[in-house]
Amino acid sequence: MSESTNTPLIMGVLNVTPDSFYDGGEHEEFQDALDRAREMVEAGADIVDVGGESTSPGSDPVPLSEEKERVLPVVKSLLQELSVPVSIDTRKPEVAAEALELGADYLNVVTGFENDEMVSLAASYDCRVVVMHMQGKPRDMQEDPTYDDVVSEVKAYLRDRARSLQEAGIRRERIFVDPGIGFGKTLAHNRRLLRNVDSLRELGYPVLVGHSRKTFIGDVTGDPATERRGGTLLVSGYLMDQGVDVLRVHDVADHVQARTMHHWFVDEGGDSDTGRK
Ligand code: HH2
């Protein structure tokens, strides 16, 4: 196997959402989620992010009991079985509380920890937290996103939120910030943010980016979500150039390979050609 590095960390996306493809019901869905998580870890994922509610543009909220039924058994099994940290991606404090009680290592909240209950949960479990920027709500966030200067506004928001998390008792080194690609952003906003991840890193917190297979790639290329691997990888390489700390992605094996190549290309010594074969 090729030499590997672990910067940036690769966070594999595990969406536990109903799929019309299955007619075998819940059990099959559960087994399928475990299999996909195992595959991602085998491929080199550093973290597995489990989510049971779609937050893509136009999506509706999932009832609490349904989200719990979907994600908690999966989180429980993964925590028992996997050697890597498990992250819970939820907007609901009730789901977060149970996942943290089971031992979840990361709390990934796309609503910026604006909910005080989420903040106190994160503080009492001393987990790692991902604080993300979003303008609006998934239902309508893409209707007319507006900024004077998207980079400085997102940066200021993340600085404020991270500070208030620290004030609530969450240690600085446990906080990750995320510009929220596609969450209340136009194509031009997404591009500006992706080009300025190095500026977000000036905040002094590790930066996580979740751009994988998102709509902006389809807007540029015309390709559906299942065929956006090339676009995703190109953007990932560009983010690696800027020192991104965590990439939240669907295609783990491709990213582990890209990370190894990036390391070889950028970090591994000089260019001198001594003529030695
Ligand atoms: N994006 C999605 C969900 N969770 N969390 C963080 N921290 N950053 C993101 O950019 C992010 C996230 C949405 O993407 P995906 O999981 O691919 O889609 P869906 O919400 O439809 O399951």
py3Dmol code that shows the C-alpha trace and the ligand (Angstrom):
import py3Dmol

protein = """\
ATOM      1  CA  MET A   1       0.000   0.000   0.000  1.00  0.00           C
ATOM      2  CA  SER A   2       1.146   3.531  -0.680  1.00  0.00           C
ATOM      3  CA  GLU A   3       2.551   5.775   2.004  1.00  0.00           C
ATOM      4  CA  SER A   4      -0.265   7.543   3.788  1.00  0.00           C
ATOM      5  CA  THR A   5      -0.528  10.741   5.786  1.00  0.00           C
ATOM      6  CA  ASN A   6      -3.334  11.978   7.937  1.00  0.00           C
ATOM      7  CA  THR A   7      -3.612  15.630   7.006  1.00  0.00           C
ATOM      8  CA  PRO A   8      -6.281  16.650   6.279  1.00  0.00           C
ATOM      9  CA  LEU A   9      -8.470  14.251   8.223  1.00  0.00           C
ATOM     10  CA  ILE A  10     -11.030  12.500   6.061  1.00  0.00           C
ATOM     11  CA  MET A  11     -14.529  12.458   7.557  1.00  0.00           C
ATOM     12  CA  GLY A  12     -16.731   9.905   5.774  1.00  0.00           C
ATOM     13  CA  VAL A  13     -20.399  10.845   5.336  1.00  0.00           C
ATOM     14  CA  LEU A  14     -22.821   8.169   6.495  1.00  0.00           C
ATOM     15  CA  ASN A  15     -26.362   9.238   5.642  1.00  0.00           C
ATOM     16  CA  VAL A  16     -28.865   6.945   7.310  1.00  0.00           C
ATOM     17  CA  THR A  17     -31.913   8.043   5.390  1.00  0.00           C
ATOM     18  CA  PRO A  18     -34.598   5.859   3.821  1.00  0.00           C
ATOM     19  CA  ASP A  19     -33.794   4.730   0.345  1.00  0.00           C
ATOM     20  CA  SER A  20     -36.571   3.708  -1.995  1.00  0.00           C
ATOM     21  CA  PHE A  21     -34.178   1.125  -3.412  1.00  0.00           C
ATOM     22  CA  TYR A  22     -34.697  -1.094  -0.359  1.00  0.00           C
ATOM     23  CA  ASP A  23     -37.838  -3.053   0.223  1.00  0.00           C
ATOM     24  CA  GLY A  24     -36.321  -5.052   3.061  1.00  0.00           C
ATOM     25  CA  GLY A  25     -37.243  -2.390   5.636  1.00  0.00           C
ATOM     26  CA  GLU A  26     -35.432  -1.042   8.638  1.00  0.00           C
ATOM     27  CA  HIS A  27     -33.192  -4.009   9.341  1.00  0.00           C
ATOM     28  CA  GLU A  28     -31.698  -3.893   5.889  1.00  0.00           C
ATOM     29  CA  GLU A  29     -31.194  -0.147   6.210  1.00  0.00           C
ATOM     30  CA  PHE A  30     -29.328  -0.654   9.497  1.00  0.00           C
ATOM     31  CA  GLN A  31     -27.088  -3.399   8.099  1.00  0.00           C
ATOM     32  CA  ASP A  32     -26.400  -1.377   4.996  1.00  0.00           C
ATOM     33  CA  ALA A  33     -25.334   1.615   7.106  1.00  0.00           C
ATOM     34  CA  LEU A  34     -22.924  -0.553   9.124  1.00  0.00           C
ATOM     35  CA  ASP A  35     -21.473  -2.049   5.954  1.00  0.00           C
ATOM     36  CA  ARG A  36     -20.927   1.369   4.416  1.00  0.00           C
ATOM     37  CA  ALA A  37     -19.232   2.602   7.597  1.00  0.00           C
ATOM     38  CA  ARG A  38     -16.940  -0.445   7.675  1.00  0.00           C
ATOM     39  CA  GLU A  39     -16.052   0.129   4.042  1.00  0.00           C
ATOM     40  CA  MET A  40     -15.181   3.763   4.716  1.00  0.00           C
ATOM     41  CA  VAL A  41     -12.940   2.864   7.641  1.00  0.00           C
ATOM     42  CA  GLU A  42     -11.267   0.137   5.614  1.00  0.00           C
ATOM     43  CA  ALA A  43     -10.639   2.749   2.914  1.00  0.00           C
ATOM     44  CA  GLY A  44      -8.955   5.008   5.485  1.00  0.00           C
ATOM     45  CA  ALA A  45     -11.640   7.313   6.920  1.00  0.00           C
ATOM     46  CA  ASP A  46     -10.405   9.070  10.072  1.00  0.00           C
ATOM     47  CA  ILE A  47     -13.912   9.915  11.339  1.00  0.00           C
ATOM     48  CA  VAL A  48     -17.408   8.654  10.440  1.00  0.00           C
ATOM     49  CA  ASP A  49     -20.186  11.274  10.472  1.00  0.00           C
ATOM     50  CA  VAL A  50     -23.643   9.780  11.024  1.00  0.00           C
ATOM     51  CA  GLY A  51     -26.712  11.792  10.009  1.00  0.00           C
ATOM     52  CA  GLY A  52     -30.408  10.871   9.780  1.00  0.00           C
ATOM     53  CA  GLU A  53     -31.928  14.067   8.424  1.00  0.00           C
ATOM     54  CA  SER A  54     -31.245  15.523   5.019  1.00  0.00           C
ATOM     55  CA  THR A  55     -30.291  19.182   5.099  1.00  0.00           C
ATOM     56  CA  SER A  56     -30.043  19.641   1.361  1.00  0.00           C
ATOM     57  CA  PRO A  57     -31.876  22.669  -0.104  1.00  0.00           C
ATOM     58  CA  GLY A  58     -35.667  22.329   0.039  1.00  0.00           C
ATOM     59  CA  SER A  59     -35.627  19.351   2.430  1.00  0.00           C
ATOM     60  CA  ASP A  60     -38.173  19.014   5.230  1.00  0.00           C
ATOM     61  CA  PRO A  61     -37.365  18.255   8.874  1.00  0.00           C
ATOM     62  CA  VAL A  62     -37.613  14.634  10.051  1.00  0.00           C
ATOM     63  CA  PRO A  63     -39.718  13.917  13.192  1.00  0.00           C
ATOM     64  CA  LEU A  64     -37.679  13.347  16.358  1.00  0.00           C
ATOM     65  CA  SER A  65     -38.701   9.727  16.951  1.00  0.00           C
ATOM     66  CA  GLU A  66     -37.870   8.795  13.378  1.00  0.00           C
ATOM     67  CA  GLU A  67     -34.431  10.408  13.463  1.00  0.00           C
ATOM     68  CA  LYS A  68     -33.651   8.665  16.767  1.00  0.00           C
ATOM     69  CA  GLU A  69     -34.714   5.286  15.400  1.00  0.00           C
ATOM     70  CA  ARG A  70     -32.552   5.765  12.347  1.00  0.00           C
ATOM     71  CA  VAL A  71     -29.320   7.000  13.817  1.00  0.00           C
ATOM     72  CA  LEU A  72     -28.966   5.871  17.434  1.00  0.00           C
ATOM     73  CA  PRO A  73     -28.688   2.103  16.809  1.00  0.00           C
ATOM     74  CA  VAL A  74     -26.109   2.847  14.096  1.00  0.00           C
ATOM     75  CA  VAL A  75     -24.096   5.174  16.359  1.00  0.00           C
ATOM     76  CA  LYS A  76     -24.188   2.579  19.132  1.00  0.00           C
ATOM     77  CA  SER A  77     -22.924  -0.255  16.925  1.00  0.00           C
ATOM     78  CA  LEU A  78     -20.240   1.862  15.297  1.00  0.00           C
ATOM     79  CA  LEU A  79     -18.929   3.025  18.660  1.00  0.00           C
ATOM     80  CA  GLN A  80     -18.630  -0.587  19.776  1.00  0.00           C
ATOM     81  CA  GLU A  81     -17.030  -1.797  16.603  1.00  0.00           C
ATOM     82  CA  LEU A  82     -14.967   0.919  14.953  1.00  0.00           C
ATOM     83  CA  SER A  83     -11.500   2.086  15.833  1.00  0.00           C
ATOM     84  CA  VAL A  84     -12.129   5.639  14.593  1.00  0.00           C
ATOM     85  CA  PRO A  85     -14.146   8.485  16.166  1.00  0.00           C
ATOM     86  CA  VAL A  86     -17.863   8.639  15.458  1.00  0.00           C
ATOM     87  CA  SER A  87     -19.581  11.965  14.826  1.00  0.00           C
ATOM     88  CA  ILE A  88     -23.292  12.702  15.129  1.00  0.00           C
ATOM     89  CA  ASP A  89     -24.702  15.181  12.612  1.00  0.00           C
ATOM     90  CA  THR A  90     -27.978  16.506  14.001  1.00  0.00           C
ATOM     91  CA  ARG A  91     -29.955  19.677  14.626  1.00  0.00           C
ATOM     92  CA  LYS A  92     -31.918  18.133  17.510  1.00  0.00           C
ATOM     93  CA  PRO A  93     -30.595  18.354  21.083  1.00  0.00           C
ATOM     94  CA  GLU A  94     -32.536  15.192  22.026  1.00  0.00           C
ATOM     95  CA  VAL A  95     -30.695  13.173  19.378  1.00  0.00           C
ATOM     96  CA  ALA A  96     -27.377  14.780  20.306  1.00  0.00           C
ATOM     97  CA  ALA A  97     -27.909  14.002  24.010  1.00  0.00           C
ATOM     98  CA  GLU A  98     -28.506  10.313  23.398  1.00  0.00           C
ATOM     99  CA  ALA A  99     -25.656   9.975  20.925  1.00  0.00           C
ATOM    100  CA  LEU A 100     -23.243  11.687  23.328  1.00  0.00           C
ATOM    101  CA  GLU A 101     -24.426   9.464  26.159  1.00  0.00           C
ATOM    102  CA  LEU A 102     -23.591   6.471  23.948  1.00  0.00           C
ATOM    103  CA  GLY A 103     -20.100   7.945  23.555  1.00  0.00           C
ATOM    104  CA  ALA A 104     -20.142   9.888  20.266  1.00  0.00           C
ATOM    105  CA  ASP A 105     -16.858  11.743  19.827  1.00  0.00           C
ATOM    106  CA  TYR A 106     -17.974  14.677  17.638  1.00  0.00           C
ATOM    107  CA  LEU A 107     -21.106  16.788  17.671  1.00  0.00           C
ATOM    108  CA  ASN A 108     -21.671  18.237  14.200  1.00  0.00           C
ATOM    109  CA  VAL A 109     -24.391  20.889  14.214  1.00  0.00           C
ATOM    110  CA  VAL A 110     -25.273  22.670  10.978  1.00  0.00           C
ATOM    111  CA  THR A 111     -27.215  25.370  12.842  1.00  0.00           C
ATOM    112  CA  GLY A 112     -24.144  27.011  14.367  1.00  0.00           C
ATOM    113  CA  PHE A 113     -24.834  26.024  17.997  1.00  0.00           C
ATOM    114  CA  GLU A 114     -27.380  28.816  18.254  1.00  0.00           C
ATOM    115  CA  ASN A 115     -29.429  26.517  20.490  1.00  0.00           C
ATOM    116  CA  ASP A 116     -28.316  26.868  24.141  1.00  0.00           C
ATOM    117  CA  GLU A 117     -29.218  23.278  24.923  1.00  0.00           C
ATOM    118  CA  MET A 118     -26.769  22.094  22.250  1.00  0.00           C
ATOM    119  CA  VAL A 119     -24.065  24.280  23.740  1.00  0.00           C
ATOM    120  CA  SER A 120     -24.512  22.940  27.252  1.00  0.00           C
ATOM    121  CA  LEU A 121     -24.588  19.372  25.969  1.00  0.00           C
ATOM    122  CA  ALA A 122     -21.317  19.882  24.129  1.00  0.00           C
ATOM    123  CA  ALA A 123     -19.804  21.449  27.253  1.00  0.00           C
ATOM    124  CA  SER A 124     -20.928  18.709  29.592  1.00  0.00           C
ATOM    125  CA  TYR A 125     -19.693  15.860  27.390  1.00  0.00           C
ATOM    126  CA  ASP A 126     -16.476  17.644  26.395  1.00  0.00           C
ATOM    127  CA  CYS A 127     -16.797  16.251  22.884  1.00  0.00           C
ATOM    128  CA  ARG A 128     -15.348  17.814  19.752  1.00  0.00           C
ATOM    129  CA  VAL A 129     -17.738  20.193  18.059  1.00  0.00           C
ATOM    130  CA  VAL A 130     -18.213  21.360  14.488  1.00  0.00           C
ATOM    131  CA  VAL A 131     -19.769  24.813  14.291  1.00  0.00           C
ATOM    132  CA  MET A 132     -21.094  25.659  10.835  1.00  0.00           C
ATOM    133  CA  HIS A 133     -22.384  28.802   9.169  1.00  0.00           C
ATOM    134  CA  MET A 134     -25.808  28.787   7.519  1.00  0.00           C
ATOM    135  CA  GLN A 135     -27.951  31.678   6.269  1.00  0.00           C
ATOM    136  CA  GLY A 136     -31.672  30.833   6.578  1.00  0.00           C
ATOM    137  CA  LYS A 137     -33.057  27.306   7.017  1.00  0.00           C
ATOM    138  CA  PRO A 138     -32.698  24.320   4.646  1.00  0.00           C
ATOM    139  CA  ARG A 139     -36.318  24.732   3.492  1.00  0.00           C
ATOM    140  CA  ASP A 140     -35.710  28.217   2.003  1.00  0.00           C
ATOM    141  CA  MET A 141     -31.996  28.972   2.388  1.00  0.00           C
ATOM    142  CA  GLN A 142     -31.321  29.025  -1.357  1.00  0.00           C
ATOM    143  CA  GLU A 143     -34.123  31.466  -2.189  1.00  0.00           C
ATOM    144  CA  ASP A 144     -32.113  34.672  -2.083  1.00  0.00           C
ATOM    145  CA  PRO A 145     -28.907  34.430  -0.072  1.00  0.00           C
ATOM    146  CA  THR A 146     -27.386  37.888   0.332  1.00  0.00           C
ATOM    147  CA  TYR A 147     -24.092  39.139   1.791  1.00  0.00           C
ATOM    148  CA  ASP A 148     -22.067  42.342   1.494  1.00  0.00           C
ATOM    149  CA  ASP A 149     -18.868  40.348   1.844  1.00  0.00           C
ATOM    150  CA  VAL A 150     -19.458  36.644   2.274  1.00  0.00           C
ATOM    151  CA  VAL A 151     -15.943  35.776   3.492  1.00  0.00           C
ATOM    152  CA  SER A 152     -15.712  38.398   6.207  1.00  0.00           C
ATOM    153  CA  GLU A 153     -19.311  37.814   7.347  1.00  0.00           C
ATOM    154  CA  VAL A 154     -18.880  34.051   7.605  1.00  0.00           C
ATOM    155  CA  LYS A 155     -15.542  34.533   9.323  1.00  0.00           C
ATOM    156  CA  ALA A 156     -16.985  36.973  11.873  1.00  0.00           C
ATOM    157  CA  TYR A 157     -19.912  34.649  12.544  1.00  0.00           C
ATOM    158  CA  LEU A 158     -17.637  31.654  13.130  1.00  0.00           C
ATOM    159  CA  ARG A 159     -15.367  33.721  15.388  1.00  0.00           C
ATOM    160  CA  ASP A 160     -18.340  34.799  17.529  1.00  0.00           C
ATOM    161  CA  ARG A 161     -19.857  31.357  17.748  1.00  0.00           C
ATOM    162  CA  ALA A 162     -16.530  29.709  18.591  1.00  0.00           C
ATOM    163  CA  ARG A 163     -15.909  32.319  21.290  1.00  0.00           C
ATOM    164  CA  SER A 164     -19.266  31.723  22.876  1.00  0.00           C
ATOM    165  CA  LEU A 165     -18.620  27.982  22.840  1.00  0.00           C
ATOM    166  CA  GLN A 166     -15.358  28.619  24.661  1.00  0.00           C
ATOM    167  CA  GLU A 167     -17.142  30.859  27.150  1.00  0.00           C
ATOM    168  CA  ALA A 168     -19.546  27.977  27.799  1.00  0.00           C
ATOM    169  CA  GLY A 169     -16.572  25.823  28.792  1.00  0.00           C
ATOM    170  CA  ILE A 170     -15.680  23.992  25.590  1.00  0.00           C
ATOM    171  CA  ARG A 171     -11.940  23.865  25.198  1.00  0.00           C
ATOM    172  CA  ARG A 172     -10.518  25.700  22.223  1.00  0.00           C
ATOM    173  CA  GLU A 173      -8.782  22.656  20.765  1.00  0.00           C
ATOM    174  CA  ARG A 174     -12.141  20.838  20.581  1.00  0.00           C
ATOM    175  CA  ILE A 175     -13.724  23.391  18.239  1.00  0.00           C
ATOM    176  CA  PHE A 176     -13.813  23.032  14.430  1.00  0.00           C
ATOM    177  CA  VAL A 177     -15.271  25.740  12.198  1.00  0.00           C
ATOM    178  CA  ASP A 178     -17.025  25.208   8.873  1.00  0.00           C
ATOM    179  CA  PRO A 179     -18.122  27.789   6.237  1.00  0.00           C
ATOM    180  CA  GLY A 180     -21.228  25.728   5.374  1.00  0.00           C
ATOM    181  CA  ILE A 181     -20.842  25.277   1.635  1.00  0.00           C
ATOM    182  CA  GLY A 182     -24.289  25.364  -0.011  1.00  0.00           C
ATOM    183  CA  PHE A 183     -26.090  26.510   3.142  1.00  0.00           C
ATOM    184  CA  GLY A 184     -27.638  29.816   2.064  1.00  0.00           C
ATOM    185  CA  LYS A 185     -24.994  30.577  -0.572  1.00  0.00           C
ATOM    186  CA  THR A 186     -25.060  31.248  -4.293  1.00  0.00           C
ATOM    187  CA  LEU A 187     -22.557  29.726  -6.689  1.00  0.00           C
ATOM    188  CA  ALA A 188     -20.421  32.867  -6.396  1.00  0.00           C
ATOM    189  CA  HIS A 189     -20.583  32.793  -2.572  1.00  0.00           C
ATOM    190  CA  ASN A 190     -19.474  29.159  -2.532  1.00  0.00           C
ATOM    191  CA  ARG A 191     -16.579  29.939  -4.826  1.00  0.00           C
ATOM    192  CA  ARG A 192     -15.402  32.845  -2.710  1.00  0.00           C
ATOM    193  CA  LEU A 193     -15.540  30.765   0.452  1.00  0.00           C
ATOM    194  CA  LEU A 194     -13.727  27.824  -1.132  1.00  0.00           C
ATOM    195  CA  ARG A 195     -11.022  30.179  -2.367  1.00  0.00           C
ATOM    196  CA  ASN A 196     -10.595  31.691   1.088  1.00  0.00           C
ATOM    197  CA  VAL A 197     -10.328  28.717   3.397  1.00  0.00           C
ATOM    198  CA  ASP A 198      -6.803  29.876   4.242  1.00  0.00           C
ATOM    199  CA  SER A 199      -8.337  33.125   5.509  1.00  0.00           C
ATOM    200  CA  LEU A 200     -10.795  31.182   7.721  1.00  0.00           C
ATOM    201  CA  ARG A 201      -7.828  29.283   9.146  1.00  0.00           C
ATOM    202  CA  GLU A 202      -6.532  32.601  10.527  1.00  0.00           C
ATOM    203  CA  LEU A 203      -9.224  32.278  13.200  1.00  0.00           C
ATOM    204  CA  GLY A 204      -6.965  29.676  14.793  1.00  0.00           C
ATOM    205  CA  TYR A 205      -9.460  26.800  14.778  1.00  0.00           C
ATOM    206  CA  PRO A 206      -9.219  23.785  12.481  1.00  0.00           C
ATOM    207  CA  VAL A 207     -11.392  24.273   9.392  1.00  0.00           C
ATOM    208  CA  LEU A 208     -13.732  21.537   8.163  1.00  0.00           C
ATOM    209  CA  VAL A 209     -15.262  21.775   4.685  1.00  0.00           C
ATOM    210  CA  GLY A 210     -18.241  19.776   3.384  1.00  0.00           C
ATOM    211  CA  HIS A 211     -18.363  20.355  -0.363  1.00  0.00           C
ATOM    212  CA  SER A 212     -18.657  16.744  -1.472  1.00  0.00           C
ATOM    213  CA  ARG A 213     -21.052  16.166  -4.413  1.00  0.00           C
ATOM    214  CA  LYS A 214     -22.925  19.377  -3.626  1.00  0.00           C
ATOM    215  CA  THR A 215     -25.236  21.329  -5.935  1.00  0.00           C
ATOM    216  CA  PHE A 216     -22.632  23.960  -6.873  1.00  0.00           C
ATOM    217  CA  ILE A 217     -20.656  21.244  -8.703  1.00  0.00           C
ATOM    218  CA  GLY A 218     -23.811  20.280 -10.600  1.00  0.00           C
ATOM    219  CA  ASP A 219     -24.470  23.950 -11.359  1.00  0.00           C
ATOM    220  CA  VAL A 220     -21.047  24.233 -12.988  1.00  0.00           C
ATOM    221  CA  THR A 221     -20.859  20.849 -14.724  1.00  0.00           C
ATOM    222  CA  GLY A 222     -24.492  19.860 -15.226  1.00  0.00           C
ATOM    223  CA  ASP A 223     -23.841  16.475 -13.590  1.00  0.00           C
ATOM    224  CA  PRO A 224     -26.139  14.771 -11.039  1.00  0.00           C
ATOM    225  CA  ALA A 225     -25.007  14.182  -7.433  1.00  0.00           C
ATOM    226  CA  THR A 226     -23.873  10.609  -8.082  1.00  0.00           C
ATOM    227  CA  GLU A 227     -21.487  11.807 -10.810  1.00  0.00           C
ATOM    228  CA  ARG A 228     -19.682  14.629  -9.076  1.00  0.00           C
ATOM    229  CA  ARG A 229     -16.598  12.765  -7.869  1.00  0.00           C
ATOM    230  CA  GLY A 230     -14.204  14.469 -10.265  1.00  0.00           C
ATOM    231  CA  GLY A 231     -15.459  17.933  -9.355  1.00  0.00           C
ATOM    232  CA  THR A 232     -15.360  17.096  -5.661  1.00  0.00           C
ATOM    233  CA  LEU A 233     -11.774  15.824  -5.852  1.00  0.00           C
ATOM    234  CA  LEU A 234     -10.554  18.843  -7.774  1.00  0.00           C
ATOM    235  CA  VAL A 235     -11.987  21.160  -5.128  1.00  0.00           C
ATOM    236  CA  SER A 236     -10.511  18.949  -2.381  1.00  0.00           C
ATOM    237  CA  GLY A 237      -7.044  19.302  -3.904  1.00  0.00           C
ATOM    238  CA  TYR A 238      -7.440  23.042  -3.947  1.00  0.00           C
ATOM    239  CA  LEU A 239      -8.573  22.998  -0.311  1.00  0.00           C
ATOM    240  CA  MET A 240      -5.584  20.833   0.612  1.00  0.00           C
ATOM    241  CA  ASP A 241      -3.336  23.488  -0.950  1.00  0.00           C
ATOM    242  CA  GLN A 242      -4.856  25.961   1.500  1.00  0.00           C
ATOM    243  CA  GLY A 243      -4.231  23.673   4.472  1.00  0.00           C
ATOM    244  CA  VAL A 244      -7.807  22.547   5.134  1.00  0.00           C
ATOM    245  CA  ASP A 245      -7.914  20.440   8.309  1.00  0.00           C
ATOM    246  CA  VAL A 246     -10.897  18.123   7.716  1.00  0.00           C
ATOM    247  CA  LEU A 247     -12.712  17.131   4.511  1.00  0.00           C
ATOM    248  CA  ARG A 248     -16.255  15.788   4.954  1.00  0.00           C
ATOM    249  CA  VAL A 249     -16.705  13.518   1.930  1.00  0.00           C
ATOM    250  CA  HIS A 250     -18.689  10.621   0.479  1.00  0.00           C
ATOM    251  CA  ASP A 251     -15.859   9.059  -1.553  1.00  0.00           C
ATOM    252  CA  VAL A 252     -13.336   8.115   1.090  1.00  0.00           C
ATOM    253  CA  ALA A 253     -10.979   5.863  -0.888  1.00  0.00           C
ATOM    254  CA  ASP A 254     -10.554   8.499  -3.612  1.00  0.00           C
ATOM    255  CA  HIS A 255      -9.756  11.120  -1.000  1.00  0.00           C
ATOM    256  CA  VAL A 256      -7.230   8.989   0.836  1.00  0.00           C
ATOM    257  CA  GLN A 257      -5.429   8.481  -2.469  1.00  0.00           C
ATOM    258  CA  ALA A 258      -5.686  12.187  -3.347  1.00  0.00           C
ATOM    259  CA  ARG A 259      -4.317  13.118   0.073  1.00  0.00           C
ATOM    260  CA  THR A 260      -1.335  10.811  -0.394  1.00  0.00           C
ATOM    261  CA  MET A 261      -0.620  12.325  -3.808  1.00  0.00           C
ATOM    262  CA  HIS A 262      -1.012  15.826  -2.447  1.00  0.00           C
ATOM    263  CA  HIS A 263       1.479  15.061   0.290  1.00  0.00           C
ATOM    264  CA  TRP A 264       3.940  13.691  -2.261  1.00  0.00           C
ATOM    265  CA  PHE A 265       3.423  16.634  -4.554  1.00  0.00           C
ATOM    266  CA  VAL A 266       3.658  19.426  -2.025  1.00  0.00           C
ATOM    267  CA  ASP A 267       5.349  18.325   1.160  1.00  0.00           C
ATOM    268  CA  GLU A 268       7.891  15.707   0.296  1.00  0.00           C
ATOM    269  CA  GLY A 269      11.221  17.431  -0.150  1.00  0.00           C
ATOM    270  CA  GLY A 270      12.704  19.435  -3.006  1.00  0.00           C
ATOM    271  CA  ASP A 271      12.655  19.138  -6.757  1.00  0.00           C
ATOM    272  CA  SER A 272      16.337  18.492  -7.316  1.00  0.00           C
ATOM    273  CA  ASP A 273      16.958  15.865  -9.925  1.00  0.00           C
ATOM    274  CA  THR A 274      20.237  14.115  -9.194  1.00  0.00           C
ATOM    275  CA  GLY A 275      19.856  11.819 -12.145  1.00  0.00           C
ATOM    276  CA  ARG A 276      19.617   8.791  -9.879  1.00  0.00           C
ATOM    277  CA  LYS A 277      17.213   6.166 -11.121  1.00  0.00           C
TER     278      LYS A 277
END
"""
ligand_1 = """\
22
HH2
N -23.329 19.315 4.759
C -24.374 18.471 4.872
C -24.685 17.857 6.082
N -23.926 18.083 7.173
N -22.085 19.143 8.186
C -21.042 19.980 8.108
N -20.289 20.219 9.188
N -20.718 20.616 6.943
C -21.427 20.434 5.804
O -21.094 21.059 4.779
C -22.548 19.546 5.863
C -22.853 18.913 7.094
C -25.234 18.193 3.674
O -24.607 17.311 2.842
P -24.975 15.760 2.653
O -24.807 15.018 3.934
O -24.191 15.297 1.518
O -26.475 15.801 2.196
P -27.818 15.563 2.977
O -27.963 16.607 4.023
O -28.863 15.673 1.909
O -27.779 14.209 3.580
"""
view = py3Dmol.view(width=600, height=400)
view.addModel(protein, "pdb")
view.setStyle({"model": 0}, {"cartoon": {"style": "trace"}})
view.addModel(ligand_1, "xyz")
view.setStyle({"model": 1}, {"stick": {}})
view.zoomTo()
view.show()
